Amino acid sequence: MMNDLTVANEAGAVEGVVADAGAAHAEFEVVAAITASMERDTDLVGNPFKSELGNLWNLNSKAAHDFIGQIEKKFRRKNKFHSYFSGVPSNTTPVNLEKYISKDIGFQKLAEAQMSVIMYVANSNERGTLQGGNLVFIHYKTPGDLDDVGRLMIVMVDKKSAFEFDKTLQPKALQPIDTDALRQAAMFDLTLFSIVYPKNDGATYLHFIEGRSKSDFFKTALGCDNTIPNKESVSNLFEAIKSFAQHHQLKPALQEKLTQGVYDFLDKHIGKQVSLDDIQHIVDKQMPDGHKAVGSFSEFANDQGFQINDFFEATRASLNNGVSVKIDDVERNYSVSVKSGSLGYEGSDKPVLVDKNLTYLMIPLSAADREKIRVIVGDEDSADENIS
């Protein structure tokens, strides 16, 4: 029997290019997409939710192409949190994904299985204020990459927004999509999930938008435990600052100023929750007035794929690691960690110096460290005597 995925492929895979201000992103190929509606059943006591699954999308439709392109771009640019399934899964989502990846079930069956879980959570007692909407399931991948299993995106949108669907829940021609219309959204990196699950090594293959509408409901419904790798967020934050500075061709002194400003802010908030919007504000404060990059850091970090949680907490260790560079020699004779802001060429006022050819590193030693080394190598005169 021909499965849902085969039907979707016969409908024609759609390819598109997602681009933003001057920077082209990789093409994506949509494998399958489908819409499900979720609304209150006012004929029943308690008004429980009911759902309806539409037809598999005609991927040759311009409306479908436009919808998917806009959704992917909006999702990529919004602040998210990044996680993975940890411990005992809270529902069947990981099992459903495994069955879909192994082709034990098709795309329509996957959507049906996930809607069953979503409906169960939606109808729990504590969800009395939850509003309905349409849920869109999209499986897309990188064309030509045989090792890419792809990504699964699940998006919940308002029925009264620019998102319009016909009676079979196919997308109609759309107006430009308002970012706020993305009430809740999640993306599963199926390739990474297929490699690392069920191990918990910190690899993040779940990506959620912290939406304005009951985002905890969506996390629970999709089986995501609230396991947030803060260490990775801090590390990726400082990598994003470097990339941001390079992209805008900022001078090293200004890049250092950005890094130091963010470091000082996090240092004052060790163990406290901060947001990516907070970081955006700190970065802007360090920028020259009127600079074209003001107000763009958080969007840049998201757009370039730096996994920084919308809210995270820095520890002393993660903060210091985030602004440090680890240096090893090829023969593993030494390993040293140096704060990036402490490095400079000979003649500068930096405490850790490199020669102009970047061949040697010179590090100031404390009295205690000098004594430790003297015990090992002796004084210079005695070392010469031993050689002769």
PyMOL commands that set and color helices and strands:
alter all, ss='L'
color gray80, all
select helices_A, chain A and resi 4-11+62-77+93-101+107-122+125-127+179-181+190-196+215-221+230-247+252-268+276-286+297-303+316-322+340-342+367-377+380-387
alter helices_A, ss='H'
color red, helices_A
select strands_A, chain A and resi 14-20+23-40+49-53+80-83+133-141+151-157+182-189+206-209+273-275+311-313+324-328+335-339+343-345+352-354+361-362
alter strands_A, ss='S'
color yellow, strands_A
deselect
rebuild
show_as cartoon
